[in-house]
Amino acid sequence: MNRYNINYHRLRKVTILSALFFITVLFSCKKDGEIVPAFDKGNLSVLFTDTFSITTAVVPEDSLRTDLAVYHLLGLYNDAIFGPRSSSIYSQMTLTGTNVDFGTTPTLDSVILTMSYQGLYGDTAAPMSIQIHELTTELSSDNDYYSNTRIAYNSTPIASKTFTPNIKDDVSISFDTITRAPHLRVNLGATFGNKIIAGDINGTNQLTDDATFQQYINGLYITTTDSVTNTSITPGTGSIAYFDMNSALSTVIVYYNDTSSYEFTINTGSVKYSRFAHNYTGTDVEKHLNNDITKDVNLSYISTMAGVKTKLFIPNIKDLIKDGNVVINKAELVIPVEAGSEGNFDDPVATLAVVGIDVDNSPIILPDLNEGLEYYGGSLNSTSKTYTFNISRTIHDLVYNTTVDYGMYLLPSGSSITAKRIVLGSPINPISNIKLNITYSKLK
């Protein structure tokens, strides 16, 4: 099977994660503490416990499909806790129309790649060094592209640039004296520019239509000069920029004959994706992934960019009914942020999700999400620095179901479009400990 063909479990995962983070509240929410189902209160005694043990494990996230992402990431940041992580961009450049005509004797002035800034994670004063290569394999809209997909490219870059990302200031363009919103501009060089023009004048009609052009210019690979395994930037420095590659400001412009220009588009019809890389060498995250006995058992870790996630398991939850049946009135899973662990350059992860796990280790939506996001929870409380989930229905199912319990995952929102990370307390953390608060009633 072609490695890019849609895999059932991957497709289901994409659908589930999209639903988790973009669903609107379609259902009315039940009041906190409401007994479900309703029983005669005269036959119930209301009890509370927060002593059920929870086990956690830090595990690697699967690759994410990034060709459908609204933003694409570029850069390298050396996180003091998680180690170096980076993102590169692969992208087509497509014809604006058909039968492109540069004239009989065109003279290249320059060819400029532009990419519209959307945001930045990291040190705003840190320079970024990038290289741009020409792809040697054609991208196809018939394929799915993931955060670990590699496409062949020419090892000799067509351009390189060192710059400090500027996501705030408008850019003035001398060609047409128009000021445009913040964006990156990279000169792709005369060799590449003349190759584009030659596609019109060399008699092979390479610019007749887009399908022909894609075979002629397969696309661009935009990457950092350093890699996560070979970088000299110190911990806590570097940056990862977010780009809106569907913006009208993201394009390749050929300037020629002093006064003329032609824009190749990079839009929703162009194939493009981000590829992520991480290097946890020497970090406590690596110790957790390797189950090293010297790991810090008081901590858990989560990161975006297909990094790591935390797996939760409640091994003795069925003990709740060892003395008879109960009704779950309320069950809250409280996830605390480890004090002093937040990044220096942006807000914490705004929303987490807790999902179930099936036999194939794929995420499944918990039944509590059907009650709506306001009921389900997961947003960061900026005062207490906690994420709280109402998982009453899930706990009820865990208590009474006879099927195998594979645990739950804690996942970050915006995993394919942001470069954030979070350090959590573990269930045995003496201060920032994960808790499951259960209010329940015994049936007499």
C-alpha positions in Angstrom: 0.0 0.0 0.0 1.2 3.5 -0.8 2.4 5.0 2.5 0.4 8.1 1.8 -2.9 6.4 1.2 -5.6 7.0 3.8 -5.3 4.5 6.7 -8.5 3.8 8.5 -7.1 4.4 12.0 -5.3 7.5 11.0 -8.4 8.9 9.4 -10.4 8.2 12.5 -7.7 9.8 14.6 -7.8 13.0 12.5 -11.6 13.1 12.7 -11.6 12.6 16.4 -9.0 15.2 17.2 -10.6 17.7 14.9 -13.9 17.2 16.7 -12.3 17.7 20.1 -10.9 21.1 19.3 -13.4 22.6 16.9 -16.7 21.3 18.1 -19.3 23.9 19.2 -21.5 23.4 22.2 -24.5 21.7 20.6 -25.9 20.2 23.8 -27.4 21.7 26.9 -25.2 21.2 30.0 -26.3 19.5 33.1 -26.0 21.4 36.4 -22.9 20.5 38.5 -23.7 17.9 41.1 -26.9 16.7 39.4 -27.5 13.0 40.1 -27.7 11.0 36.8 -29.9 9.2 36.5 -32.4 10.6 38.9 -33.2 8.4 41.9 -35.2 8.9 45.1 -32.8 10.8 47.3 -34.3 9.1 50.3 -32.5 5.9 49.2 -29.1 7.5 48.6 -26.1 8.6 50.8 -23.8 11.1 49.1 -20.1 10.4 49.6 -16.9 11.9 48.3 -13.4 10.5 47.5 -10.2 11.8 46.0 -8.0 8.8 47.0 -8.2 6.6 43.9 -4.7 6.0 42.6 -3.8 7.2 39.1 -0.8 6.1 37.1 0.8 8.2 34.4 3.3 7.5 31.6 4.9 9.9 29.1 4.6 8.4 25.6 5.5 9.6 22.1 2.7 11.1 20.1 1.9 9.6 16.7 2.6 11.6 13.6 0.0 14.2 12.8 -1.5 14.9 9.4 -0.3 18.5 8.6 -1.3 19.0 5.0 -4.7 20.1 6.2 -3.4 22.5 8.8 -4.4 26.2 8.6 -0.9 27.3 9.6 2.5 25.9 8.9 5.6 26.1 11.2 9.2 27.0 10.4 12.1 27.3 12.8 14.2 25.7 15.5 13.8 26.3 19.3 16.0 24.7 22.0 13.7 24.2 24.9 15.4 24.0 28.3 13.2 21.2 29.4 12.2 19.4 26.2 15.3 19.9 24.1 15.6 21.1 20.5 12.5 20.9 18.3 12.1 22.1 14.8 9.7 22.4 11.9 10.2 22.5 8.1 7.8 23.3 5.3 7.2 21.5 2.0 5.1 23.3 -0.5 4.0 23.4 -4.1 4.0 26.7 -6.0 1.1 26.6 -8.5 0.3 28.6 -11.6 -2.2 31.5 -11.3 -3.7 30.6 -14.7 -2.6 28.8 -17.9 -0.2 29.5 -20.8 2.1 31.8 -18.8 3.9 34.2 -21.2 7.0 36.1 -20.1 7.4 37.6 -23.6 10.0 36.9 -26.3 13.1 38.1 -24.6 12.4 38.3 -20.8 15.1 39.4 -18.4 14.9 38.2 -14.8 15.2 40.8 -12.1 14.5 38.6 -9.1 12.3 35.8 -7.8 11.0 36.2 -4.3 9.3 33.7 -1.9 6.9 35.5 0.4 5.3 33.9 3.5 2.7 35.7 5.7 3.5 35.7 9.4 0.8 34.4 11.8 2.7 34.2 15.0 5.9 33.2 16.8 7.1 30.9 19.6 10.4 31.6 21.1 12.9 34.5 21.5 11.7 37.4 19.3 15.3 38.7 19.2 16.9 35.5 18.1 18.0 35.2 14.4 16.8 32.3 12.3 18.9 30.7 9.5 17.1 28.8 6.8 17.8 27.1 3.5 15.4 26.5 0.6 15.8 23.5 -1.7 14.0 22.4 -4.8 12.0 19.2 -4.4 12.9 16.4 -6.7 9.7 14.5 -6.1 6.3 15.8 -7.1 3.7 16.5 -4.4 0.2 15.2 -5.0 -3.2 16.1 -3.8 -4.1 12.4 -3.9 -1.7 11.7 -1.0 -1.9 12.5 2.7 1.1 14.1 4.3 2.1 13.7 7.9 4.5 15.4 10.3 7.1 12.7 9.7 6.8 12.5 5.9 10.0 13.1 4.0 10.1 14.1 0.3 13.3 13.9 -1.8 15.0 17.2 -2.6 18.1 18.6 -4.2 20.8 18.7 -1.5 22.2 22.0 -2.9 20.1 24.9 -1.6 18.8 27.4 -4.2 18.8 30.1 -1.5 19.6 30.7 2.2 18.8 33.5 4.6 19.5 34.6 8.1 16.9 36.9 9.6 15.1 37.9 12.8 11.3 37.2 12.4 9.3 40.4 12.6 5.7 39.6 13.0 4.6 43.1 13.9 5.9 45.6 11.3 4.4 46.1 7.9 6.7 45.7 4.8 7.1 48.3 2.1 7.6 46.9 -1.4 9.6 49.2 -3.7 8.3 47.5 -6.9 4.7 48.9 -6.5 5.3 51.2 -3.5 2.6 49.3 -1.6 2.9 48.5 2.1 1.8 45.0 3.1 1.2 43.2 6.3 4.2 41.5 8.1 5.7 38.7 6.0 9.0 37.0 5.2 10.7 37.7 1.9 13.5 35.4 0.5 15.3 35.9 -2.8 15.4 32.4 -4.4 18.3 33.4 -6.7 18.9 33.9 -10.4 19.4 30.2 -11.3 16.0 29.2 -10.0 14.4 32.3 -11.5 15.8 31.7 -14.9 14.7 28.1 -14.7 11.2 29.3 -14.3 11.4 31.7 -17.2 13.0 29.1 -19.3 9.9 26.9 -18.9 8.1 29.4 -21.1 10.7 30.2 -23.7 12.6 26.9 -24.2 9.9 25.4 -26.5 8.8 22.7 -24.1 5.7 24.6 -22.8 6.4 23.8 -19.2 4.1 26.7 -18.1 1.1 25.7 -20.2 -0.9 24.3 -17.3 -0.4 23.5 -13.7 -0.1 19.7 -14.1 2.8 20.2 -16.5 4.4 22.8 -14.3 4.3 20.6 -11.3 6.4 18.1 -13.1 8.8 20.8 -14.1 9.1 22.5 -10.7 8.1 19.9 -8.0 8.0 22.4 -5.2 10.1 23.9 -2.4 11.6 22.5 0.8 12.0 25.3 3.4 14.1 24.2 6.4 16.4 25.5 9.1 20.2 25.4 8.5 20.7 23.7 11.8 18.8 20.5 12.8 17.7 19.2 16.2 20.7 16.8 16.2 23.2 19.4 15.1 22.6 22.9 16.6 24.8 25.3 18.5 21.9 27.4 19.9 21.8 27.3 23.7 18.8 26.1 25.7 16.0 28.7 25.9 16.9 30.3 22.6 15.7 30.1 19.0 12.2 30.4 17.6 9.5 28.8 15.5 7.4 31.0 13.3 3.8 30.3 12.3 3.0 31.1 8.7 -0.4 31.4 6.9 0.5 29.7 3.7 -3.0 30.2 2.4 -2.7 34.0 2.6 -2.5 36.1 -0.6 0.9 37.2 0.9 2.3 33.7 0.6 3.5 33.3 -2.9 6.5 33.2 -5.3 6.8 36.3 -7.4 8.9 36.5 -10.5 10.0 40.1 -11.3 11.3 40.7 -14.9 11.9 43.4 -17.5 12.1 46.0 -14.7 8.4 46.7 -14.7 6.7 43.3 -14.9 5.9 40.5 -12.5 4.1 37.2 -12.2 2.8 35.5 -9.1 2.7 31.8 -8.5 0.2 31.0 -5.8 0.5 29.0 -2.6 -3.1 28.6 -1.5 -5.7 26.1 -0.4 -5.3 24.4 -3.8 -1.6 23.9 -3.3 -0.2 20.9 -1.5 1.9 21.8 1.5 2.7 20.4 4.9 4.9 20.8 8.0 7.5 18.2 9.1 8.4 18.1 12.8 11.5 16.9 14.6 12.4 16.5 18.3 15.6 15.6 20.1 15.1 14.7 23.8 18.7 13.6 24.4 19.8 14.3 28.0 16.4 15.5 29.1 14.0 14.2 31.8 11.5 13.7 28.9 13.9 11.2 27.4 14.1 9.4 30.8 10.3 9.1 30.9 10.1 7.8 27.3 12.8 5.2 28.2 11.2 4.4 31.6 14.6 5.2 33.2 14.5 4.7 36.9 16.1 8.1 37.5 13.3 10.0 35.9 11.5 12.6 37.9 8.4 10.8 39.0 6.7 14.0 40.2 6.3 15.3 36.6 4.5 14.5 33.4 4.9 16.1 30.0 2.9 17.1 27.0 3.9 19.0 23.8 2.5 20.0 20.4 4.2 19.3 17.1 3.6 15.5 17.4 5.8 15.5 20.5 4.8 13.7 23.7 1.6 13.0 25.5 0.7 11.7 28.9 -1.2 8.4 29.4 -3.5 8.0 32.4 -4.8 4.9 34.0 -7.0 4.4 37.1 -6.2 0.8 38.0 -8.6 0.3 41.0 -11.6 2.3 39.9 -13.9 -0.8 40.1 -13.3 -0.8 43.9 -16.0 1.9 44.0 -18.6 -0.8 43.8 -17.0 -3.5 45.9 -19.5 -2.8 48.7 -22.5 -2.4 46.4 -23.8 -0.4 43.4 -23.3 3.4 43.3 -24.4 6.3 41.2 -21.7 8.7 40.0 -23.0 12.2 40.8 -19.9 14.0 39.6 -16.3 13.1 38.7 -13.7 15.7 38.1 -10.2 15.0 36.8 -7.9 17.9 37.8 -4.6 18.4 36.0 -2.2 20.9 37.5 0.6 22.7 35.8 4.0 22.3 37.6 4.9 25.7 39.2 7.7 27.5 37.5 7.7 25.3 34.4 5.8 27.6 32.0 7.6 28.8 28.9 9.0 32.3 28.8 7.7 33.4 25.4 4.0 32.7 25.1 0.9 31.8 27.0 0.5 28.2 28.2 -1.5 25.7 26.2 -5.0 27.1 26.4 -6.9 23.8 26.2 -6.1 20.1 26.9 -8.2 17.2 25.9 -8.7 13.9 27.7 -9.6 11.0 25.4 -10.1 7.3 25.7 -7.8 4.7 24.2 -8.9 1.7 22.1 -7.3 -1.6 21.5 -5.1 -0.1 18.7 -3.9 2.7 21.0 -6.0 5.2 19.0 -7.9 8.0 20.7 -11.6 7.8 21.1 -14.0 10.5 22.3 -15.2 10.2 25.8 -19.0 10.1 26.3 -18.8 13.3 28.4 -18.0 15.4 25.4 -21.5 14.7 24.1 -22.7 17.0 26.9 -20.9 20.0 25.3 -17.5 21.7 25.9 -18.7 23.8 28.8 -19.6 20.6 30.7 -16.6 18.6 29.5 -14.0 21.3 30.4 -10.3 21.3 29.6 -9.6 25.0 29.5 -6.7 26.4 31.6 -7.8 28.1 34.8 -5.3 31.0 34.9 -5.7 31.5 38.6 -5.3 27.9 39.9 -3.1 26.9 36.9 -5.2 23.7 36.5 -7.2 22.0 33.7 -10.4 20.4 35.0 -12.5 17.8 33.1 -16.0 16.5 34.1 -15.8 12.8 33.2 -18.7 11.5 35.2 -20.1 9.3 32.4 -16.6 8.0 31.7 -16.1 7.0 35.3 -19.5 5.3 35.3 -18.6 3.3 32.3 -15.2 2.3 33.8 -16.9 1.1 36.9 -19.6 -1.0 35.3 -18.3 -2.0 31.9 -16.7 -5.4 31.6 -14.6 -4.5 28.6 -10.8 -4.0 28.8 -9.8 -0.5 30.0 -6.8 0.8 28.0 -6.5 4.1 29.8 -6.8 7.7 28.6 -4.5 10.2 26.9 -4.0 13.9 27.8 -3.5 15.8 24.5 -2.8 19.5 23.8 -4.9 21.6 21.5 -3.4 23.1 18.4 -0.9 20.3 18.1 -0.2 20.7 14.4 -0.2 24.5 14.3 1.6 25.7 17.5 4.9 25.0 19.1 3.8 24.9 22.7 4.6 22.5 25.6 3.5 22.0 29.1 4.9 20.4 32.3 2.3 18.8 34.6 2.5 17.5 38.1 2.1 13.7 38.4 -0.4 11.9 40.7 2.4 11.6 43.4 3.6 15.1 43.1 3.5 16.5 46.7 2.1 19.8 45.6 0.9 19.7 42.0 -0.7 16.3 41.9 -3.2 15.0 39.4 -6.5 14.2 41.2 -9.8 12.4 40.5 -12.5 13.9 42.7 -15.6 11.7 42.8 -18.9 12.5 44.4 -21.1 9.4 44.4 -24.2 7.9 46.1 -24.5 4.4 47.4 -27.7 2.6 46.4 -29.4 1.1 49.5 
